[in-house]
Amino acid sequence: MLNFKTLIPGLSVASIILIMLGTALGSLCFFAIHTDNSAIYLDSYLIHIIWITVYQAILSTLLSVFFAILLAKALSMINFRGKSWLLRIMPITFILPSLVVVTGLLSVYGQHGIVTQIFHYFNMPFSLSIYGLQGILLAHLFLNFPYACCLFYQTIISVPIEQKQLASQLNFTNFDFFKLVEWPLIRRQLLPIASLIFMLCFSSFAIVLALGGGPKYTTIEVAIYQSIRSFELIQAVLLSGIQLLCCLVFMWMMQKINRIKKLNVQFTNKEYNLPVSNILQIISAVIVVLGGLFILMPMITILVEGIYAFQFSLLTATFKQAMMYSTIIALGSAIIAIILACLLLWTNSRLLVIGQITLSNHFMLVGSLILAIPSMVLASGLFLSLFDYVKNSVVICLLMIFCNALMALPYLLKNLATPMYDITSRYWQLTQSLSISGFKHFYLIEFKGLRRSITMSFAYATILSLGDFGIIALFGGQGVITLPYYLYEQISHYHHQQATVTASFLLVLSFSILVVIDYDRT
């Protein structure tokens, strides 16, 4: 039976989200209508921006999915020392700060990067430019394909050992086995993973801003940023509406298309692989080596160049200030995001237990609504609504903390929703019979049972906030500066050595958070 007390935590979080989103959008529209500059550009350039946004997102998604499947299959066909270590490193690229990725790619594929120097050493021409569409695709590929590869790899190795033995008795080739057994499993994951990658690439900001190379490859998110910085608020509202409409239409299309029934798969720890020919083993080894180099080289290069270029004189007062603000904002936003996620999932899990599925879906939709709202629209709208009260850096910090918390919330909901429901439903009858409820129930059941998942989600939220550049891009220089903003200034002024030192600090800090959390899990 539905109890109103059950709805209070979820309603509180949903109200906070809707109030903040409504305030931001309302303030932006209000200032846009009352501003003197009321120009709206409905020209061929706007159509070009929309086309480039969709085009680069489609190409990035196709490349990421293709290479993810290719590398996942290659990893499943060979065993080597360090394989488990590589599989643990790969998903980390998904949450790395975007500007760290940009710095690493510049160090490897830039004009003075490692690849260029190797080609010049052998007197071979090398004309790849890291800026423009190829740079955007390269960065999106680096960020997304390792994460997708790990998901596809887990699917491939989850094939029951009985099916592998039967395929071996029927003399299946590796291609036949992939086509008839593994591909139907991968296809079930294909659309959800591709949809996630497409949405991330569609709303990409820092990558396009740093590597776009000019107006030719400006996307909607960057155009919104430029409009707000120029105080062309009506144009920003128009672009925001276009992006919101595109995201909602895409999400609706994916729900209609993705109707593939789930397949029952039994996960097993037993290792059994079909016989692999020597040629396939060599090809797989080459693919793994190339994929591993593509993933590891930028990160290793950043660390090596950062250590080589490090000088204590680079630890300026601005750097220390950026480190302080980044730490405060990252930890604050992660704490708030975890609290909001736990409160919302508290209500959601109980609604599912008592069969209120429709109401549960509404709560989860509100929690994920921020994915369709550009982060800069949220931040600028709230900034305008508090314009008369923004006198110092404290208010800007609080604004960034709440914005980053809302931006991280959908990812935390995705990570914790299923485990929270599972553990709540498992002990529901027992706790009801023992009259365990409220905060005591959360501490004894949800928190203790999901402590590892909650701490890992906290780490992800911290790293996401630590590397965020979309929001600080609007407020940087107004008394608050973070490491990503400091790094962007170094990159834009072509201070490559200083940029590698800052990027290496961000990279080490991100890895340190994950190592500490992973040690706690063990």
N, C-alpha and C positions, 0 to 999 in steps of 0.2 A: 504494500500500500504506500502511495506517495505521501511523504511527510514534507511539510514546508521547510522544516529545519534542514532537510537534505539539500534543498535548492539554494539556501542562503550563500554558501561559499561560491558556487558556480554563478549565481546571479550577481554577486558582488564583483567578480572578475569580469563577467560579460558587461556589466554596467560601466566599469572603469574603461574597458576597451572601447565600447561604443561612444562614451563621453569624450574620450581623447581623440578618436577618429573624427567624430562629429565636430568637435571644437576646432580641430586642425583644418578640416575641409571648409567649414563655415567661415572661419577667420580668413582663409586664403581667398575664398570667393568674395567676402565682404570687402577686403582691401582691394581686390582686383576691380570690383565694380566702382569703387569710390576713388580710385587712383586717376590722376590726370592722363597717364599714358594708357590708353584703352585700345591700342592697336592689336589686331588679330591677323596673323599671317596664314592665310589659307592658299598657299601657292604650291608650285611644283617642288620647292625645297622641302615642304612639310611632307608631301607624298614620298619624296626621296628618303627622308628620315625614317618614316614608317617602313618603307621597303627594306632599307639597310638593317633596321632592327630585326625584322622577321627573317631576312635572308641570312644574316650572320648567325642567328639563333638556330635556324634549320641546319646550316652547314656544320656548326659546332656540335649539335646533337647527333647528326649522322656520323660524323667522324669519331666522336667519343664512343658511341654505341658500337660501331664497327670494330675499332681497335680494342675495345673492352672485351668483346666476344672472342676476338682473335687471340689476345693475350691470355684470357681465361682458359681457352681450349689448350693452348700451348703449355700453360702451367700444369694442367691436369694430365698431360701426356709424359712429363718427365719429372724426376725427383733429383734434387741437388741440395748441397749443403747451403744453408742460408735461405731456403725457400720460405720457412715460417717467418723469418725476420723480415723478408721482403713483403710478405702479405700483411704484416702488422704495420709497416711503414706506409703502404700505398693509400689506405683510407685517409691518412692525415692530410694529404694534399687537398682534400675536399674542404677543409676548414682552415687552411693556411691563410694568413692575411694576403689580400690580392696584390698589394704593392710589394710584398716580399717575393711573390711569384714573378712580378714584373722585373724586379732587380735580378733575380736568378736567371731569367730568360735573357736579359740583356748581357749578363756576364757570360752566357754560353753562346747565344746566337747573335749578339749585337755586332756592331761594326768592329769592335776590338775584342770580341768574345773568343772563347776557346776554339769553337768550330772554325771561325774565320782564320784564326792563327794557324790551325792545323792545315787548312787548305792552302794558305799562302806559303807555308813551310815546304809543301810538296809542289809549289808553283802551279796550283790548280785554281781555276776561277770559282768564285763563290759570291753570288749576287743576291742572297736572301736578305730582304729588309725586314727588320723586326717590327717596323711601324706599318700601319695600314691594316687591311683585312687579314693578311697572313699572320701578323702579330696577334691580332684579336683571336683568331682561330687557334693559334699555337697556345696561347695562355688559357683559353677555355678548355682545350684538350688536356692540358697539364692538370688543371683543377678537377675535371670531372671524370675522365676516363679511368683513372686508377680506382676510384670509389666504385664505379659501375663494374669494373673488372672483378673486384672482390665479391660483389653480389652474384655475378654470373658464375664465378668459380665455385662459390658455396653451393649454387644450384647444380652445377655439373657433378661435383663430388657427392652430392646427396642421392644420386641414382642408386637404388638398392643393389646390393652385391648379387642377388639372384638374377637380376636382369642382365648384368654384365656377364655372368657365367653362362646364361642361356644364349646371349649374343655370341659368345666365344664358341659354343658348341655348334651354332648355326653358321659359323664362318663369316660373321659380319666383318666388313672392313670398318676402319675407324670413321670413314665418311658415312657409311650406312648407319652405324650406331649413332653418330651425331644427328643425322637427318631424322631417324625414326624414334629415337629415345631422348636424346639430350635437347634437341631443338624444341619439341613441344613444351618442355619445362622452361627453357629460356624464353620462349615466346610469351609465356604467362607473365614473366617479369618485364618484358621488353617495353611495353607501353607505359607502365608506371615510372620506370627508370628514365625513359626518354622524355616523359612529360616533365619530370622534376628537372632534368638537365636543361630542357628547353626554357622553362620558366626562369631558371637561374641565369641563363645566357640572355634571355629576352630583357631582363631587368638589370643586366650587368652595368656597372658604372665605373669603378676605378680602373678596370682593365681597358675599357674603351677610351676613357679620359687620358690615360697614360700612353697607350699604344695606338690610338686611333689615327694619329698623324694629321688631323685637320678636319674641316667641315665635311669632307667627302664621306667619312665613315662615322659621322655623328649619329648616335642612337637617341631614342625618345628620352631615356633617363638622363643622358648628358644634355640634351636640349632643354629639359626641365630645369636642370641645374643652371645652365646659361641664362635662361629666362628669369629665374629668381634672382640671380646675381645682378642682372641688368634691371631688376625691378619691373619687368614686363609680366605682371602677375596674371593678367587675363590670358596671355599666351601660355603661361605655366599651367593655369587651370585647364585650358583646352588640351594641352598635351597630356596632362594627368588623366583627364576624362578618356582620351583615346587609349592610353595604356591600361586604365582600369577596364574599359570595355573589351579590349583585346584579351586581357587576362581572364575575364569572366567568360567570354565566348570560348576561349581555349579550354578552360576547366569544364565547361558544359559539354563541349565536344568530346573530351576525353572520357567523361562519365558515360556518354552514349555509346562510344566505340568500345570501351574496355568492358566487354561482357564475356570474356573467356572464363569458363568455369575452372575452379581450382582443382588441381590434381593432388591426390594424396601421395605424399612422398615420405618414406621412412628414412630418417637420417641414421647413418651407421658409422661407426668408427673403424670398421674393418676396411683395409686397403686391398683393393683388387682392381687391376687395370687390364684392359685388353692388350694383347701383344701389339707393340708398336715397332714398325720397321725402322731400320737405321736411318733411312732418308728422312722419315717423319721426325725422328728424334733430333736429327741435325737441324732441320727446319724449325722445330719447336725451340731448340736451344738458341738459335739465332734470333728468333722473335723475342724470347725472354731476355736475352742480353740487350737487344736494342730497346725493348720496353723498359728494362731496369735502368739503363743509362739515361733514357729520356726522363725518367722520374727522379733519379738520384742526382744526376749531374748538376742541375740548378741549385739544389739544396747544399750539396757538398761544395760547390764553387762559392756560394755565399759564405759558408763557414770559413773556407780556406782564405778567401780574399779579405773577409772581415778580420780574421786573426792577423793576417799579414799587414793590413793597413791600419790596424788598431794603434792608437796613440792616446795617452791619457789627456792630451790637449784637446781631443775630439769630444771628450765628456764635458761639454760646455754647460753653462747654466741653462741654456735653452733645452739641451738634451735632457738634463736632469728634471727640468720642469715638465717636459713631455712624458718622461717615464713616470713621474708622480701622477700626472693627470690620467694617463692611460691605465695605470694600476687601479686608481680610485674608481674610474668609470667602469672598467671591466668587472671588477669585483662587485660593485654596487648593482650593476645591471644584471649580473648573473644571479645574485641573491634575490632580487625582485622577480626575475623570470622564473626561478625555481618556486618561489612562494605562489606566484600566480598560477603556474602549471599544476602544482599540487592541489590548490584550492579548486581549480576547475575540474581536474581529474577526480577529485574526491566526490564531487557531485555526479560526474559522468559515470563513474564505476557503479555507483549505487542506482542510478537510473537504468543502467543496463541489467543489473541484477534483478530489479523488479519489473523488467520488460518494457520500460519507457524508451524505446529505441528512437522514435521520432524526436522526442525532446532532447535526447542525448546528442543526436546529429546536429540539432540547432545550436547547442552549446559549443560543440567542436567546430562548427562552421564559424561562429563568432571568434573563437580562439585563433583560427587560421585566416581570418579576414585580412590581416595585415599583409599577407603575401600579395594581395592584389593592389595595395596602396603603395606608391613610390615612397621610399624612406625619406627623401628630401621634402616631399609634399607634407608628410607628417611633421617633420622637424620644423620646416619653415612656417607652417600653419600655427603650430603651438608657439613658436617664437613670436609671431605677429600678435597672437592673442595675449601674450605676456609682455608686449613691447614696452609698455610704460613701467614695468617692474624689473626689466632686465638692466640692472645697474652694475653688476659685478660678475665675476667668473663663477660664483657659487650657483647662481640661477642657471647659467649655461650648462654647468656640469650636471645639475639635477635634470635639466631638460634632456641632455644626451643620455643620462642613465636610464630614464624612463623610455626614451625612444629605442635605445638598444635592447632594453628588456622586452619590449613589445616585438621587435624584429626577431629576437631569438625564441620567442614563445612557441611559434608553430613547430619548430624543430624539436623542442622539448616535449611537446604534446605527442609528436610522432614517435619519439623514443620511449615514452613512459605510459602511453594510453593502454596498450595491450597488456604489459606486465601488471599495471595497477588493477585492471579489471580482473585478470586471472587470479591474483592473490586475494582480492576482495571477495570474489565469488567462491573461492576455495574455503575460506574461513567464515563466510557470512552466517551460516546457520549456527555454528559454534559460538561466535561472538554475540549473536542475538540472544542465545540461550543463557549466556553468562552476563548479559546486560553490559557489554563493553561497547562504548560508543564515544563520539566526540574526539577530542585530541588524544585521549588514551588509546582509542582504537587506531588512530593514525600512527601513533608512536610504536605500539606493540605489533601491529600487523603490516601496514603499508611501509613505514619508514625502515623498520628492521628487516623486512623481507626484500625491500628494494634499495637498500642503502648503497649497494654498488652501482646500480643503474642511476640513482639520483646523483651520486658523486661524479659519475662519468658525464652525465648531462650537465652538471654544474661546470665541469671542465670545458665541455664544448661551448657552452654559453659564454664562458669567460674568454675563450680564444676568439669566438666570433665577434665579441664586443671589442676585444683588444685590437683586432685587425680592421675594424670598421673604418671606412673612409668616406662613405656617402654622406653622413650627417656632419662630421667635423669639417668637411669641405665647405659647408656654408658658414660655419662659425669660427673657423680657424683665423687667428690673428686678432680676435676680439677678447684677449685676455686668457684664452684657453688654447693650448696646443698639445696634440697627442703625438705619439710615435709615428703613426701612419701619415699624419699631416706633415710632420717634420721630414719624413722620408720622401714624400711627394715633392716638397720644396727642393730637396737635394737632387732628385731625379730631374725635375723641370729645369734646374740651373746647371745640369750636366756635371754635378759634383759626384762622380761615380765612386771614388774611393770612400768618401764620407757616407754615401748611400749604402755601400756594402756593409760598413760597420753598423749602421742603424738597422739594416735588414737582418744582419746576423744576430743582433740583440733580440729582435722580434722573433726570429726563428728559434733561438735557444730558449727564450721565455715560453714560447708556445709548446715546445717539446718538453720543457721542464714540468709544465703543468700536467701534461699527459703522463709523464713518467711517474710523478708523485701520486697521481690518481690511480695509475695502473699498479703501482707498488702497494697502495692501500687495498686494492681489490684482491691481491694475492695474499 
